[in-house]
Amino acid sequence: KLGNATAKAELGRATWKYFHTVMARFPEKPTEDQQEALRSYIFLFARLYPCGECAEHFQQHLNKYPPQVSSRKAAAGWACFIHNEVNAMLEKPEFDCTDLGAFYDCGCAEDESEEKE
Ligand code: FAD
């Protein structure tokens, strides 16, 4: 049982890292198509998450708090909020959602400056 719990936690940490990094890199001013892509991605991500019990819970959170995809700030703030919902469910401390961009640095600053040119 301990092995299962450890695997579940490891998967969770790796996934959250990736999930928040996706949000941190989402365009500041996304097109309609980019917004739709993120929305679809989030719903499919929730549906396909490998831990079935987690996927079940997360889909319920999504129904209650639909993804915010209008901007990077909205998406990153929403993801932080929804992760905090999972934290609360698991009786973990609430994460401070300010300065998320710096926390989830993908190490790809060059792409960023190209985008902004
Ligand atoms: P994690 O919650 O994994 O967080 C990793 C790091 O992210 C933290 O150390 C902190 O630096 C940062 N962080 C914390 N909160 C936030 C936030 N709000 N915004 C941004 N960054 C933050 N486990 C279960 O037992 N039952 C479940 O139903 C369940 N559902 C899950 C659903 C999903 C979609 C995911 C991705 C994971 C789920 N998990 C679930 C796993 C669980 O959320 C944790 O990943 C796992 O328990 C390990 O927790 P942790 O304390 O190491 O930190």
Residues whose N, C-alpha, C, O or C-beta is under 5 A from the ligand:
A	BS01	FAD	K8 A9 G12 R13 T15 W16 E53 C54 H57 F58 A79 C80 F81 H83 N84 V86 F95
